[in-house]
Amino acid sequence: MILVEVIAVGLAQLRANKLRSFLTLLGIMIGVAAVIGIVSLGEGLQRTLMDRFAQSGGATTVLISPPPQWVFKDGRRVRRPWTEFLTTDDLQAFHEETARIRTALPRVSGGAQLQYGKTTMNSSFEGTSESFNEGHTWPVEMGRPLTTDDVRYARKVCMIGYKIYKDLFQRREPLGEEIKVNGERYTVVGVLEERVRFGSNEGDKVYIPYTTAQKRYTGNRQLIDITLFVESLEAVDEVEAAVRRVLRRRHEHGEEFKVNTSRQEIENADRTLTITKMVGGGIAGISLLVGGIGIMNIMLVSVTERTREIGVRKALGAKPGHLLLQFVAEAVVLSLVGGLLGIALGTGFGHGIDQLIHSFNPDSPFASVVSLQSILWALLFASSVGLFFGIYPAFKAARMDPVEALRYE
């Protein structure tokens, strides 16, 4: 019952000094709102990135790249005395080493000048396999994807991105038409669905069989990199180990090849976003400290104004612990009320930014996320601020001499 009475007295003090209480609450309210708003935006960005990563098939991938030809040594870039490449034979060896690979994407790429009729545009080509659409979960909107026979016979066919379809063909029927890619004629067999991520249009490339790219452009069996799509997240480590065994066995400098797994990429991205979110929340939390100073100031004023009340209560038998609890509770109630109002304001701020982003880009996948955890942490921090900055005024009231207090005018 004592705790209920203490909270009731604290709320009564808020009502008795409405303007002063409001100005004090304002500091806590803005601080909590800033923390909630910034953290909700950070969590929304974090969740959006992770969802997009998973949807693109990136959650279960192993990316293999050859050693870079240039390295830093003694503070400057120097060329290695040796060169190693990935080849189509490596691709076959990976499949033979482990059965946990769902599909694989070899890649050959380069710049491209496209021409259709009298229309030309600068773009890039990417040599890939028939597994491209499955691996990247990117279906064709018109026509068909590349096939096993296209790759086996190095056919001069291509899929084009939706942006190329709009810009080069002006939305005319592209299927069966021929376009020139760096002067070579290719028959368009498919158009990929439009895909825009974070404001960037990804449909600005031409996709041809990697065997065709090797035959027509590079003149060798080398690959820029190979992406392996693993059957499950649990199998990623197993496939990584198998890949490293193959590279050590097949290449003199196999240890120098880069093998990046989706687990590493996810952890690195998640760690970076978490740190960014914490830094943003910490900066916003500084305003909570400013609000705490306001609470200390108002509690010191309250102790001074209620000096005679404190003297009367002590004369009637109130113990120092009762007075300490009373003033600390008032400070905590003050900060909690400000915290609750700040949560409402911060939630509105986060969703307001969300709506603003969607008003400029309706297709944006971003969504502000106000988690229960962030709300609980904000309330805990707000109450801790009230407790910390309320202790000194409470001690001052508890140690007050009752005789001197009763003489106070």
Contacts in CASP RR format, 6 or more apart in sequence:
PFRMAT RR
TARGET T0000
AUTHOR 0000-0000-0000
METHOD contacts of the structure
MODEL  1
MILVEVIAVGLAQLRANKLRSFLTLLGIMIGVAAVIGIVSLGEGLQRTLM
DRFAQSGGATTVLISPPPQWVFKDGRRVRRPWTEFLTTDDLQAFHEETAR
IRTALPRVSGGAQLQYGKTTMNSSFEGTSESFNEGHTWPVEMGRPLTTDD
VRYARKVCMIGYKIYKDLFQRREPLGEEIKVNGERYTVVGVLEERVRFGS
NEGDKVYIPYTTAQKRYTGNRQLIDITLFVESLEAVDEVEAAVRRVLRRR
HEHGEEFKVNTSRQEIENADRTLTITKMVGGGIAGISLLVGGIGIMNIML
VSVTERTREIGVRKALGAKPGHLLLQFVAEAVVLSLVGGLLGIALGTGFG
HGIDQLIHSFNPDSPFASVVSLQSILWALLFASSVGLFFGIYPAFKAARM
DPVEALRYE
2 325 0 8 1.000
3 329 0 8 1.000
6 325 0 8 1.000
6 326 0 8 1.000
6 329 0 8 1.000
6 330 0 8 1.000
7 329 0 8 1.000
7 333 0 8 1.000
9 326 0 8 1.000
9 329 0 8 1.000
9 330 0 8 1.000
10 329 0 8 1.000
10 330 0 8 1.000
10 333 0 8 1.000
10 334 0 8 1.000
11 333 0 8 1.000
13 21 0 8 1.000
13 302 0 8 1.000
13 330 0 8 1.000
14 21 0 8 1.000
14 333 0 8 1.000
14 334 0 8 1.000
14 337 0 8 1.000
15 21 0 8 1.000
20 298 0 8 1.000
20 301 0 8 1.000
21 298 0 8 1.000
21 334 0 8 1.000
24 291 0 8 1.000
24 294 0 8 1.000
24 295 0 8 1.000
24 297 0 8 1.000
24 298 0 8 1.000
24 334 0 8 1.000
25 334 0 8 1.000
25 337 0 8 1.000
25 338 0 8 1.000
25 341 0 8 1.000
27 287 0 8 1.000
27 288 0 8 1.000
27 290 0 8 1.000
27 291 0 8 1.000
27 292 0 8 1.000
27 294 0 8 1.000
27 338 0 8 1.000
28 288 0 8 1.000
28 291 0 8 1.000
28 292 0 8 1.000
28 295 0 8 1.000
28 334 0 8 1.000
28 335 0 8 1.000
28 338 0 8 1.000
28 339 0 8 1.000
28 342 0 8 1.000
28 382 0 8 1.000
28 385 0 8 1.000
29 338 0 8 1.000
29 339 0 8 1.000
29 341 0 8 1.000
29 342 0 8 1.000
29 345 0 8 1.000
30 287 0 8 1.000
30 342 0 8 1.000
30 345 0 8 1.000
31 284 0 8 1.000
31 285 0 8 1.000
31 287 0 8 1.000
31 288 0 8 1.000
31 290 0 8 1.000
31 291 0 8 1.000
31 342 0 8 1.000
32 288 0 8 1.000
32 338 0 8 1.000
32 339 0 8 1.000
32 341 0 8 1.000
32 342 0 8 1.000
32 343 0 8 1.000
32 345 0 8 1.000
32 346 0 8 1.000
32 378 0 8 1.000
32 379 0 8 1.000
32 381 0 8 1.000
32 382 0 8 1.000
33 342 0 8 1.000
33 343 0 8 1.000
33 345 0 8 1.000
33 346 0 8 1.000
33 349 0 8 1.000
34 281 0 8 1.000
34 284 0 8 1.000
34 285 0 8 1.000
34 287 0 8 1.000
34 346 0 8 1.000
35 281 0 8 1.000
35 282 0 8 1.000
35 284 0 8 1.000
35 285 0 8 1.000
35 288 0 8 1.000
35 374 0 8 1.000
35 378 0 8 1.000
35 381 0 8 1.000
36 342 0 8 1.000
36 343 0 8 1.000
36 345 0 8 1.000
36 346 0 8 1.000
36 347 0 8 1.000
36 349 0 8 1.000
36 350 0 8 1.000
36 370 0 8 1.000
36 374 0 8 1.000
36 375 0 8 1.000
36 378 0 8 1.000
37 284 0 8 1.000
37 346 0 8 1.000
37 347 0 8 1.000
37 348 0 8 1.000
37 349 0 8 1.000
37 350 0 8 1.000
37 353 0 8 1.000
37 368 0 8 1.000
37 370 0 8 1.000
38 277 0 8 1.000
38 280 0 8 1.000
38 281 0 8 1.000
38 283 0 8 1.000
38 284 0 8 1.000
39 277 0 8 1.000
39 280 0 8 1.000
39 281 0 8 1.000
39 371 0 8 1.000
39 374 0 8 1.000
40 346 0 8 1.000
40 347 0 8 1.000
40 349 0 8 1.000
40 350 0 8 1.000
40 368 0 8 1.000
40 369 0 8 1.000
40 370 0 8 1.000
40 371 0 8 1.000
40 374 0 8 1.000
41 350 0 8 1.000
41 353 0 8 1.000
41 368 0 8 1.000
42 273 0 8 1.000
42 276 0 8 1.000
42 277 0 8 1.000
42 369 0 8 1.000
43 277 0 8 1.000
43 368 0 8 1.000
43 369 0 8 1.000
43 370 0 8 1.000
43 371 0 8 1.000
43 374 0 8 1.000
44 366 0 8 1.000
44 367 0 8 1.000
44 368 0 8 1.000
44 369 0 8 1.000
45 273 0 8 1.000
45 366 0 8 1.000
46 270 0 8 1.000
46 273 0 8 1.000
46 274 0 8 1.000
46 277 0 8 1.000
47 367 0 8 1.000
47 369 0 8 1.000
48 365 0 8 1.000
48 366 0 8 1.000
48 367 0 8 1.000
49 269 0 8 1.000
49 273 0 8 1.000
50 266 0 8 1.000
50 269 0 8 1.000
50 270 0 8 1.000
51 365 0 8 1.000
52 197 0 8 1.000
52 365 0 8 1.000
53 59 0 8 1.000
53 262 0 8 1.000
53 265 0 8 1.000
53 266 0 8 1.000
53 269 0 8 1.000
55 137 0 8 1.000
56 136 0 8 1.000
56 137 0 8 1.000
57 135 0 8 1.000
57 136 0 8 1.000
57 137 0 8 1.000
57 229 0 8 1.000
58 229 0 8 1.000
58 262 0 8 1.000
58 265 0 8 1.000
59 233 0 8 1.000
59 262 0 8 1.000
59 266 0 8 1.000
60 102 0 8 1.000
60 229 0 8 1.000
60 230 0 8 1.000
60 231 0 8 1.000
60 232 0 8 1.000
60 233 0 8 1.000
60 235 0 8 1.000
60 236 0 8 1.000
60 262 0 8 1.000
61 227 0 8 1.000
61 228 0 8 1.000
61 229 0 8 1.000
61 230 0 8 1.000
61 236 0 8 1.000
61 261 0 8 1.000
61 262 0 8 1.000
62 227 0 8 1.000
62 228 0 8 1.000
62 230 0 8 1.000
62 236 0 8 1.000
62 239 0 8 1.000
62 240 0 8 1.000
62 243 0 8 1.000
62 259 0 8 1.000
62 260 0 8 1.000
62 261 0 8 1.000
62 262 0 8 1.000
63 225 0 8 1.000
63 226 0 8 1.000
63 227 0 8 1.000
63 228 0 8 1.000
63 258 0 8 1.000
63 259 0 8 1.000
63 260 0 8 1.000
63 261 0 8 1.000
64 86 0 8 1.000
64 90 0 8 1.000
64 94 0 8 1.000
64 225 0 8 1.000
64 226 0 8 1.000
64 227 0 8 1.000
64 228 0 8 1.000
64 243 0 8 1.000
64 247 0 8 1.000
64 257 0 8 1.000
64 258 0 8 1.000
64 259 0 8 1.000
65 86 0 8 1.000
65 224 0 8 1.000
65 225 0 8 1.000
65 257 0 8 1.000
65 258 0 8 1.000
65 260 0 8 1.000
66 84 0 8 1.000
66 85 0 8 1.000
66 86 0 8 1.000
66 225 0 8 1.000
66 257 0 8 1.000
66 258 0 8 1.000
67 80 0 8 1.000
67 84 0 8 1.000
67 253 0 8 1.000
67 254 0 8 1.000
67 256 0 8 1.000
67 257 0 8 1.000
67 258 0 8 1.000
68 80 0 8 1.000
69 79 0 8 1.000
69 80 0 8 1.000
69 83 0 8 1.000
70 77 0 8 1.000
70 78 0 8 1.000
70 79 0 8 1.000
70 80 0 8 1.000
71 77 0 8 1.000
71 78 0 8 1.000
71 80 0 8 1.000
72 78 0 8 1.000
82 252 0 8 1.000
82 253 0 8 1.000
84 251 0 8 1.000
84 252 0 8 1.000
84 253 0 8 1.000
84 254 0 8 1.000
84 256 0 8 1.000
84 257 0 8 1.000
85 222 0 8 1.000
85 223 0 8 1.000
86 106 0 8 1.000
86 222 0 8 1.000
86 223 0 8 1.000
86 224 0 8 1.000
86 225 0 8 1.000
86 226 0 8 1.000
86 257 0 8 1.000
87 221 0 8 1.000
87 222 0 8 1.000
87 223 0 8 1.000
88 106 0 8 1.000
88 210 0 8 1.000
88 211 0 8 1.000
88 214 0 8 1.000
88 221 0 8 1.000
88 223 0 8 1.000
89 221 0 8 1.000
89 250 0 8 1.000
90 223 0 8 1.000
90 226 0 8 1.000
90 246 0 8 1.000
90 247 0 8 1.000
90 250 0 8 1.000
91 104 0 8 1.000
91 106 0 8 1.000
91 223 0 8 1.000
91 226 0 8 1.000
93 246 0 8 1.000
93 250 0 8 1.000
94 101 0 8 1.000
94 104 0 8 1.000
94 226 0 8 1.000
94 228 0 8 1.000
94 242 0 8 1.000
94 243 0 8 1.000
94 246 0 8 1.000
95 101 0 8 1.000
95 104 0 8 1.000
97 242 0 8 1.000
97 243 0 8 1.000
97 245 0 8 1.000
97 246 0 8 1.000
98 238 0 8 1.000
98 239 0 8 1.000
98 242 0 8 1.000
100 230 0 8 1.000
100 231 0 8 1.000
100 232 0 8 1.000
100 235 0 8 1.000
100 238 0 8 1.000
100 239 0 8 1.000
100 242 0 8 1.000
101 228 0 8 1.000
101 229 0 8 1.000
101 230 0 8 1.000
101 231 0 8 1.000
101 239 0 8 1.000
102 229 0 8 1.000
102 230 0 8 1.000
102 231 0 8 1.000
103 131 0 8 1.000
103 134 0 8 1.000
103 135 0 8 1.000
103 228 0 8 1.000
103 229 0 8 1.000
104 129 0 8 1.000
104 131 0 8 1.000
104 226 0 8 1.000
104 227 0 8 1.000
104 228 0 8 1.000
104 229 0 8 1.000
105 128 0 8 1.000
105 129 0 8 1.000
105 131 0 8 1.000
105 132 0 8 1.000
105 135 0 8 1.000
105 136 0 8 1.000
105 226 0 8 1.000
105 227 0 8 1.000
105 228 0 8 1.000
105 229 0 8 1.000
106 127 0 8 1.000
106 128 0 8 1.000
106 129 0 8 1.000
106 210 0 8 1.000
106 223 0 8 1.000
106 226 0 8 1.000
107 126 0 8 1.000
107 127 0 8 1.000
107 128 0 8 1.000
107 210 0 8 1.000
107 223 0 8 1.000
107 224 0 8 1.000
107 225 0 8 1.000
107 226 0 8 1.000
107 227 0 8 1.000
108 126 0 8 1.000
108 127 0 8 1.000
108 210 0 8 1.000
108 213 0 8 1.000
108 214 0 8 1.000
108 217 0 8 1.000
108 218 0 8 1.000
108 222 0 8 1.000
108 223 0 8 1.000
108 224 0 8 1.000
109 124 0 8 1.000
109 125 0 8 1.000
109 126 0 8 1.000
109 127 0 8 1.000
109 213 0 8 1.000
109 224 0 8 1.000
110 124 0 8 1.000
110 125 0 8 1.000
110 126 0 8 1.000
110 217 0 8 1.000
111 122 0 8 1.000
111 123 0 8 1.000
111 124 0 8 1.000
111 125 0 8 1.000
111 182 0 8 1.000
112 122 0 8 1.000
112 123 0 8 1.000
112 124 0 8 1.000
112 125 0 8 1.000
112 181 0 8 1.000
112 182 0 8 1.000
112 206 0 8 1.000
113 120 0 8 1.000
113 121 0 8 1.000
113 122 0 8 1.000
113 123 0 8 1.000
113 180 0 8 1.000
113 181 0 8 1.000
113 182 0 8 1.000
113 183 0 8 1.000
114 120 0 8 1.000
114 121 0 8 1.000
114 122 0 8 1.000
114 123 0 8 1.000
114 164 0 8 1.000
114 168 0 8 1.000
114 179 0 8 1.000
114 180 0 8 1.000
114 181 0 8 1.000
114 206 0 8 1.000
115 179 0 8 1.000
115 180 0 8 1.000
115 183 0 8 1.000
116 168 0 8 1.000
116 169 0 8 1.000
116 177 0 8 1.000
116 178 0 8 1.000
116 179 0 8 1.000
116 180 0 8 1.000
119 168 0 8 1.000
119 170 0 8 1.000
121 164 0 8 1.000
121 167 0 8 1.000
121 168 0 8 1.000
123 164 0 8 1.000
123 204 0 8 1.000
123 205 0 8 1.000
123 206 0 8 1.000
124 204 0 8 1.000
124 205 0 8 1.000
124 206 0 8 1.000
125 158 0 8 1.000
125 181 0 8 1.000
125 182 0 8 1.000
125 205 0 8 1.000
125 206 0 8 1.000
125 207 0 8 1.000
125 208 0 8 1.000
125 213 0 8 1.000
125 217 0 8 1.000
126 205 0 8 1.000
126 206 0 8 1.000
126 207 0 8 1.000
126 208 0 8 1.000
126 213 0 8 1.000
127 207 0 8 1.000
127 208 0 8 1.000
127 209 0 8 1.000
127 210 0 8 1.000
127 212 0 8 1.000
127 213 0 8 1.000
128 146 0 8 1.000
128 207 0 8 1.000
128 208 0 8 1.000
128 209 0 8 1.000
128 210 0 8 1.000
129 146 0 8 1.000
129 151 0 8 1.000
129 209 0 8 1.000
129 210 0 8 1.000
130 145 0 8 1.000
130 146 0 8 1.000
130 147 0 8 1.000
130 148 0 8 1.000
130 150 0 8 1.000
130 151 0 8 1.000
131 229 0 8 1.000
132 138 0 8 1.000
132 145 0 8 1.000
132 146 0 8 1.000
132 159 0 8 1.000
132 207 0 8 1.000
133 139 0 8 1.000
133 140 0 8 1.000
133 145 0 8 1.000
133 192 0 8 1.000
134 229 0 8 1.000
135 229 0 8 1.000
138 192 0 8 1.000
138 193 0 8 1.000
138 195 0 8 1.000
139 145 0 8 1.000
139 192 0 8 1.000
139 193 0 8 1.000
140 159 0 8 1.000
140 190 0 8 1.000
140 191 0 8 1.000
140 192 0 8 1.000
140 193 0 8 1.000
141 162 0 8 1.000
141 191 0 8 1.000
141 192 0 8 1.000
141 193 0 8 1.000
141 194 0 8 1.000
142 165 0 8 1.000
142 174 0 8 1.000
142 175 0 8 1.000
142 190 0 8 1.000
142 191 0 8 1.000
143 175 0 8 1.000
143 189 0 8 1.000
143 190 0 8 1.000
143 191 0 8 1.000
144 189 0 8 1.000
144 190 0 8 1.000
145 159 0 8 1.000
145 190 0 8 1.000
146 157 0 8 1.000
146 159 0 8 1.000
146 189 0 8 1.000
146 207 0 8 1.000
146 208 0 8 1.000
146 209 0 8 1.000
149 155 0 8 1.000
150 157 0 8 1.000
150 189 0 8 1.000
150 209 0 8 1.000
150 212 0 8 1.000
151 209 0 8 1.000
151 210 0 8 1.000
151 211 0 8 1.000
152 211 0 8 1.000
154 209 0 8 1.000
154 211 0 8 1.000
154 212 0 8 1.000
154 214 0 8 1.000
154 215 0 8 1.000
154 216 0 8 1.000
155 209 0 8 1.000
155 212 0 8 1.000
156 184 0 8 1.000
156 185 0 8 1.000
156 186 0 8 1.000
156 187 0 8 1.000
156 208 0 8 1.000
156 212 0 8 1.000
156 216 0 8 1.000
157 186 0 8 1.000
157 187 0 8 1.000
157 188 0 8 1.000
157 189 0 8 1.000
157 208 0 8 1.000
157 209 0 8 1.000
157 212 0 8 1.000
158 179 0 8 1.000
158 181 0 8 1.000
158 186 0 8 1.000
158 187 0 8 1.000
158 188 0 8 1.000
158 189 0 8 1.000
158 190 0 8 1.000
158 206 0 8 1.000
158 207 0 8 1.000
158 208 0 8 1.000
159 188 0 8 1.000
159 189 0 8 1.000
159 190 0 8 1.000
159 191 0 8 1.000
159 192 0 8 1.000
159 206 0 8 1.000
159 207 0 8 1.000
160 168 0 8 1.000
160 174 0 8 1.000
160 179 0 8 1.000
160 188 0 8 1.000
160 190 0 8 1.000
160 191 0 8 1.000
160 192 0 8 1.000
160 205 0 8 1.000
160 206 0 8 1.000
160 207 0 8 1.000
161 191 0 8 1.000
161 192 0 8 1.000
161 202 0 8 1.000
161 203 0 8 1.000
161 204 0 8 1.000
161 205 0 8 1.000
161 206 0 8 1.000
161 207 0 8 1.000
162 191 0 8 1.000
162 192 0 8 1.000
162 193 0 8 1.000
162 194 0 8 1.000
162 195 0 8 1.000
162 201 0 8 1.000
162 203 0 8 1.000
163 194 0 8 1.000
163 201 0 8 1.000
163 203 0 8 1.000
163 204 0 8 1.000
164 203 0 8 1.000
164 204 0 8 1.000
164 205 0 8 1.000
164 206 0 8 1.000
165 171 0 8 1.000
165 174 0 8 1.000
165 191 0 8 1.000
168 179 0 8 1.000
169 177 0 8 1.000
174 188 0 8 1.000
174 190 0 8 1.000
174 191 0 8 1.000
175 188 0 8 1.000
175 189 0 8 1.000
175 190 0 8 1.000
175 191 0 8 1.000
176 187 0 8 1.000
176 188 0 8 1.000
176 189 0 8 1.000
177 187 0 8 1.000
177 188 0 8 1.000
178 185 0 8 1.000
178 186 0 8 1.000
178 187 0 8 1.000
178 188 0 8 1.000
179 185 0 8 1.000
179 186 0 8 1.000
179 188 0 8 1.000
179 206 0 8 1.000
180 186 0 8 1.000
181 206 0 8 1.000
181 208 0 8 1.000
182 217 0 8 1.000
184 216 0 8 1.000
186 206 0 8 1.000
186 208 0 8 1.000
192 203 0 8 1.000
192 207 0 8 1.000
194 201 0 8 1.000
194 203 0 8 1.000
195 201 0 8 1.000
195 202 0 8 1.000
195 203 0 8 1.000
196 202 0 8 1.000
196 363 0 8 1.000
197 365 0 8 1.000
198 364 0 8 1.000
199 361 0 8 1.000
199 364 0 8 1.000
210 223 0 8 1.000
214 220 0 8 1.000
214 221 0 8 1.000
214 222 0 8 1.000
228 239 0 8 1.000
228 243 0 8 1.000
230 236 0 8 1.000
230 239 0 8 1.000
233 262 0 8 1.000
233 263 0 8 1.000
236 261 0 8 1.000
236 262 0 8 1.000
236 263 0 8 1.000
237 261 0 8 1.000
237 263 0 8 1.000
240 259 0 8 1.000
240 261 0 8 1.000
243 259 0 8 1.000
244 259 0 8 1.000
247 254 0 8 1.000
247 255 0 8 1.000
247 257 0 8 1.000
247 259 0 8 1.000
248 254 0 8 1.000
248 255 0 8 1.000
251 257 0 8 1.000
285 381 0 8 1.000
288 381 0 8 1.000
288 382 0 8 1.000
288 385 0 8 1.000
289 385 0 8 1.000
291 385 0 8 1.000
292 335 0 8 1.000
292 385 0 8 1.000
292 386 0 8 1.000
292 388 0 8 1.000
292 389 0 8 1.000
293 389 0 8 1.000
294 389 0 8 1.000
295 331 0 8 1.000
295 334 0 8 1.000
295 335 0 8 1.000
295 385 0 8 1.000
295 386 0 8 1.000
295 389 0 8 1.000
295 390 0 8 1.000
296 331 0 8 1.000
296 389 0 8 1.000
296 390 0 8 1.000
296 392 0 8 1.000
296 393 0 8 1.000
298 334 0 8 1.000
299 327 0 8 1.000
299 330 0 8 1.000
299 331 0 8 1.000
299 389 0 8 1.000
299 390 0 8 1.000
299 393 0 8 1.000
299 394 0 8 1.000
300 392 0 8 1.000
300 393 0 8 1.000
300 396 0 8 1.000
302 327 0 8 1.000
302 330 0 8 1.000
302 393 0 8 1.000
303 310 0 8 1.000
303 327 0 8 1.000
303 393 0 8 1.000
303 396 0 8 1.000
303 397 0 8 1.000
303 400 0 8 1.000
306 397 0 8 1.000
307 400 0 8 1.000
307 405 0 8 1.000
307 408 0 8 1.000
308 405 0 8 1.000
308 406 0 8 1.000
308 408 0 8 1.000
310 323 0 8 1.000
310 397 0 8 1.000
310 400 0 8 1.000
310 402 0 8 1.000
310 405 0 8 1.000
311 400 0 8 1.000
311 402 0 8 1.000
311 405 0 8 1.000
311 406 0 8 1.000
312 405 0 8 1.000
312 406 0 8 1.000
313 322 0 8 1.000
313 323 0 8 1.000
314 323 0 8 1.000
314 400 0 8 1.000
314 402 0 8 1.000
314 405 0 8 1.000
315 402 0 8 1.000
315 406 0 8 1.000
320 398 0 8 1.000
320 399 0 8 1.000
321 398 0 8 1.000
323 394 0 8 1.000
323 397 0 8 1.000
323 398 0 8 1.000
323 400 0 8 1.000
324 394 0 8 1.000
324 395 0 8 1.000
324 397 0 8 1.000
324 398 0 8 1.000
325 394 0 8 1.000
326 394 0 8 1.000
326 397 0 8 1.000
327 390 0 8 1.000
327 393 0 8 1.000
327 394 0 8 1.000
327 397 0 8 1.000
327 398 0 8 1.000
328 387 0 8 1.000
328 390 0 8 1.000
328 391 0 8 1.000
328 394 0 8 1.000
331 386 0 8 1.000
331 387 0 8 1.000
331 389 0 8 1.000
331 390 0 8 1.000
331 393 0 8 1.000
331 394 0 8 1.000
332 383 0 8 1.000
332 386 0 8 1.000
332 387 0 8 1.000
332 390 0 8 1.000
334 386 0 8 1.000
335 382 0 8 1.000
335 383 0 8 1.000
335 385 0 8 1.000
335 386 0 8 1.000
335 387 0 8 1.000
336 379 0 8 1.000
336 382 0 8 1.000
336 383 0 8 1.000
338 382 0 8 1.000
339 378 0 8 1.000
339 379 0 8 1.000
339 382 0 8 1.000
340 379 0 8 1.000
342 378 0 8 1.000
343 375 0 8 1.000
343 378 0 8 1.000
343 379 0 8 1.000
346 370 0 8 1.000
347 370 0 8 1.000
350 368 0 8 1.000
350 370 0 8 1.000
351 368 0 8 1.000
351 370 0 8 1.000
352 368 0 8 1.000
353 368 0 8 1.000
354 366 0 8 1.000
354 367 0 8 1.000
354 368 0 8 1.000
357 364 0 8 1.000
357 366 0 8 1.000
358 364 0 8 1.000
358 366 0 8 1.000
END
